[in-house]
Amino acid sequence: MGTHNMTLDMQFVEELVLAIRSHSPLPAFPQILDLEEAYNALDEIGNRVCNSGITGIKAGLTNPDIQALFGLNHALLGRLYDWGELRPGDVVKHRANAQIECEIAVQLNAEGKPVKIGAAIEFVYVNFSKPQDLTPGNLVATSLGADRYLLGKQFDWYEVDFNTLRSAHIALSLDEERILTTSPYDSLGGPEKATKWCVDEAIARGLEIRDEMILLCGTCGAGIPLQPGNYIADYGLLGKIEFTVGDA
């Protein structure tokens, strides 16, 4: 497991945590973190951002073309915050520069094995105050813009027909107009491969995995700019997620 020693100035950490919690521009980073430094600090930062505890893991930078822009050949991991989970019927607050991402959610047990699977929507908000701060390590330290997430119905992992899921589509509509069609296998080769890679990477990076933690497996299709309106995300055999984004 990782050492989790903080390499960041504690005053900066406090400013960073406050900015994440208040959805403010992030403070200028006093240093560019490498990935080892960022992952060593991730759980401590995440626990400070949360009210009572980290609720999960999220995969980010899962698109190979975007990875290449950062000089990477792999995805990154972040944390999910306890205040980030939305409930059905909650109105999502509009934020400039936020994105909607269609994802697959997997519930893990304490050993990191998949127990349940279902549809999920993540609302991502990244707001670095300096463009040069947008680096892989700094992204990890900020949990890749983790903000809110909304889970659909979760199904028993071993009761899902993955062959059918592999040929299914995710269809996202805004005010009854289709704005995205993609595959549930678009991120990290699909939920089976994504779960294995993310769990192996989390263990290698020293990130804690607890029973009933949620894993968001990365963006299927492109991220969609957050706009006000009524949304329906149809995941086929994994059901639908409906949500409303309020006016700015």
C-alpha atoms as one frame of an Amber mdcrd trajectory, in Angstrom:
protein
   0.000   0.000   0.000   1.097   3.608  -0.523   2.723   5.692   2.152   0.212
   8.549   1.934   2.738  11.138   3.100   1.632  14.582   2.067   4.119  16.419
  -0.107   2.010  19.560  -0.361   2.085  22.626   1.812  -0.776  22.282   4.291
  -1.989  25.839   3.778  -2.321  25.085   0.062  -4.157  21.845   0.862  -6.650
  23.773   2.994  -7.184  26.307   0.185  -7.596  23.492  -2.335 -10.156  21.678
  -0.179 -12.138  24.888   0.370 -12.164  25.640  -3.377 -13.394  22.143  -4.252
 -16.120  22.247  -1.623 -17.279  25.752  -2.624 -16.985  25.186  -6.400 -14.549
  28.082  -6.681 -11.560  28.416  -9.009  -8.750  26.234  -7.706  -5.799  28.000
  -6.080  -2.601  28.196  -8.100  -0.531  25.065  -7.482   2.815  25.870  -5.836
   4.347  22.885  -7.642   3.524  20.491 -10.446   2.775  17.166  -8.794   3.991
  13.968 -10.356   1.607  11.018 -10.269   3.253   9.343  -7.284   2.987  12.511
  -5.201  -0.612  13.048  -6.288  -1.755   9.517  -5.485   0.050   9.621  -2.125
  -1.969  12.740  -1.261  -5.265  11.704  -2.849  -6.976   9.919   0.048  -6.000
  12.575   2.573  -7.272  15.365   0.322 -10.423  13.357  -0.424 -11.182  12.754
   3.239 -10.794  16.481   3.940 -13.151  17.350   1.063 -15.786  14.854   2.238
 -18.205  15.368   5.099 -17.918  11.866   6.517 -15.954   9.777   4.052 -14.944
   8.875   0.526 -17.661   6.914  -1.301 -15.837   5.585  -4.307 -13.360   5.664
  -7.159 -13.649   7.286 -10.569 -11.699   6.689 -13.740 -10.755   9.700 -15.811
  -8.750  10.498 -18.910  -9.951   7.198 -20.361  -9.824   8.425 -23.973  -6.502
   7.389 -25.600  -6.377  10.534 -27.761  -6.693  12.762 -24.684  -4.154  10.631
 -22.813  -1.687  11.247 -25.637  -2.074  15.008 -25.251  -0.832  14.611 -21.661
   1.975  12.228 -22.604   0.196   9.251 -21.033  -0.749   5.770 -22.231  -3.163
   4.980 -19.386  -6.139   6.401 -17.517  -6.113   8.157 -14.136  -8.068   7.628
 -10.919  -9.807  10.029  -8.566 -12.160   9.848  -5.601 -15.921  10.303  -5.226
 -17.100  12.567  -2.401 -19.960  11.689  -0.064 -21.779  14.989  -0.701 -21.579
  14.362  -4.431 -24.237  11.662  -4.724 -27.532  12.987  -6.013 -30.883  11.334
  -5.411 -33.583  10.727  -8.036 -35.601  13.917  -8.389 -32.793  16.237  -7.299
 -32.378  19.241  -9.586 -28.795  19.586 -10.739 -27.413  23.091 -10.337 -26.139
  24.603 -13.561 -22.440  25.524 -13.527 -20.433  27.109 -16.310 -17.621  24.879
 -17.556 -19.264  21.732 -16.135 -19.814  18.549 -18.166 -22.238  15.642 -18.203
 -20.641  12.228 -18.622 -22.501   8.967 -19.256 -20.798   6.226 -17.243 -21.170
   2.684 -15.986 -21.207   2.319 -12.185 -19.904  -0.806 -10.464 -20.357  -1.512
  -6.770 -17.338  -3.247  -5.231 -16.871  -5.426  -2.183 -13.969  -5.023   0.248
 -11.749  -7.195  -1.953 -12.432  -5.009  -4.979 -14.636  -7.595  -6.699 -17.697
  -6.369  -8.644 -21.034  -6.979  -6.928 -23.501  -4.749  -8.783 -23.591  -2.785
 -12.011 -25.809  -0.016 -13.319 -26.116   3.221 -15.221 -24.619   6.422 -13.864
 -24.287  10.067 -14.783 -21.325  12.106 -13.558 -21.276  15.892 -13.451 -17.647
  16.983 -13.766 -16.358  20.425 -12.868 -12.708  21.349 -13.458 -11.711  24.947
 -12.799  -7.947  25.475 -12.635  -7.069  29.137 -12.162  -3.885  28.766 -14.280
  -3.890  26.814 -17.568  -0.411  25.468 -16.842  -1.776  23.762 -13.708  -3.740
  21.340 -15.903  -1.362  18.373 -15.585  -1.956  14.660 -14.890  -0.727  14.858
 -11.293  -2.711  17.963 -10.485  -5.804  16.390 -12.045  -5.405  13.364  -9.772
  -5.022  15.584  -6.690  -8.338  17.247  -7.554 -10.022  13.892  -8.310 -10.371
  14.756 -11.993 -13.056  17.350 -11.365 -15.304  15.090  -9.282 -18.463  16.969
  -8.355 -21.863  15.270  -8.462 -22.998  11.850  -9.628 -26.359  10.161 -10.059
 -26.809   6.401  -9.995 -29.512   4.494 -11.810 -30.872   1.161 -10.647 -28.035
  -1.196  -9.731 -28.283  -4.823 -10.895 -26.578  -7.921  -9.539 -23.333  -8.273
 -11.495 -23.798 -12.004 -12.123 -27.344 -11.594 -13.420 -26.428  -9.150 -16.207
 -26.088 -10.501 -19.755 -22.825  -8.866 -20.794 -23.096 -10.146 -24.358 -26.338
  -8.202 -24.727 -24.837  -5.191 -22.962 -21.876  -5.241 -25.347 -24.164  -4.663
 -28.323 -26.384  -2.112 -26.562 -26.341   1.667 -26.850 -26.534   4.568 -24.444
 -28.786   7.340 -25.743 -28.770  10.746 -24.019 -31.526  13.234 -24.830 -32.034
  16.852 -23.786 -35.623  18.107 -23.962 -36.475  15.103 -26.180 -33.654  15.820
 -28.656 -30.954  13.159 -28.976 -27.557  14.681 -28.150 -25.386  11.579 -27.682
 -25.372   7.959 -28.775 -22.546   5.785 -27.524 -21.638   2.325 -26.259 -21.396
   1.124 -22.652 -18.105  -0.455 -23.809 -16.606   2.847 -24.953 -14.493   3.396
 -21.820 -11.534   1.127 -20.942 -12.911  -1.745 -23.006 -16.167  -2.070 -21.086
 -17.136  -2.677 -17.459 -15.368  -6.016 -16.982 -11.961  -4.770 -18.169 -12.490
  -1.338 -16.616 -13.234  -2.821 -13.197 -10.127  -5.002 -13.253  -7.848  -2.183
 -14.416  -9.222   0.371 -11.958  -9.071  -1.980  -8.964  -5.553  -3.155  -9.831
  -4.436   0.452 -10.287  -6.073   1.572  -7.030  -4.306  -1.204  -5.116  -0.983
  -0.409  -6.792  -1.413   3.284  -5.905  -2.296   2.538  -2.281  -5.897   3.761
  -2.486  -8.302   2.306   0.052 -11.134   0.092  -1.214 -14.040  -0.563   1.130
 -17.171  -2.681   0.871 -19.966  -1.017  -1.134 -17.684   1.566  -2.722 -18.830
   2.772  -6.129 -16.540   2.736  -9.160 -17.372   5.029 -12.074 -15.707   3.420
 -15.086 -15.075   6.524 -17.209 -16.804   8.535 -19.902 -18.728   6.653 -22.577
 -18.694   8.892 -25.623 -17.833  12.559 -25.304 -18.489  14.751 -22.308 -21.497
  17.005 -22.910 -21.513  20.672 -21.788 -23.961  21.097 -18.910 -27.023  23.010
 -20.113 -30.373  23.643 -18.409 -33.215  21.314 -19.343 -34.704  17.856 -18.872
 -32.477  14.894 -19.658 -33.115  11.196 -20.242 -30.226   8.743 -20.462 -31.442
   5.391 -21.832 -29.036   2.524 -21.121 -31.185  -0.263 -22.577 -31.169  -3.313
 -20.281 -29.627  -1.176 -17.483 -32.654   1.124 -17.511 -33.012   4.896 -17.705
 -31.827   7.875 -15.676 -33.894  11.046 -15.812 -32.698  14.343 -14.368 -33.198
  18.080 -14.654 -30.570  20.784 -14.768 -31.827  24.072 -13.343 -31.365  27.470
 -14.943 -28.079  29.268 -14.476
